[in-house]
Amino acid sequence: MRRREFITVLGAAVAWPLIAQAQQKSVPVIGFLSSRSPEDSQSVLTGFRKGLSESGIVEGKDVVIEFRWARGDFGRLPALATELVRDRVAMIVAAGGVLPALAAKAATSTIPIVFVSSDPIK
């Protein structure tokens, strides 16, 4: 085998796994928007992750979660929601009251928003 042929074969062997990986389906990203801090939200996060797990969804394998925390500064919610939309998340989970849901709703009309409220019509 000539040197040029060897380099071509070697290059193809090295590139093939990279090409195959690039063609794999990307993992969806869930945007998690909260008015609170991660420290104040441990029980919510535990329940959220448990619900995903019970549905057969493995964080890091089947889905990636991008967190945005307002840390009690409600004025940051619109910018954080816009950031998630710009990052093209597949869905937004709004936690910590009605304000994160309203911020998400104002930021997008196409990305599904999941939230908990006693009266979602309001």
Secondary structure, DSSP 4 states (H G I P E B T S, - for coil): --HHHHHHHHHHHHHHHHHHHHHSPPPPEEEEEESS-TGGGHHHHHHHHHHHHHTT--BTTTBEEEEEE-TT-GGGHHHHHHHHHHTT-SEEEEESSHHHHHHHHHH-SSS-EEE--S-TT-
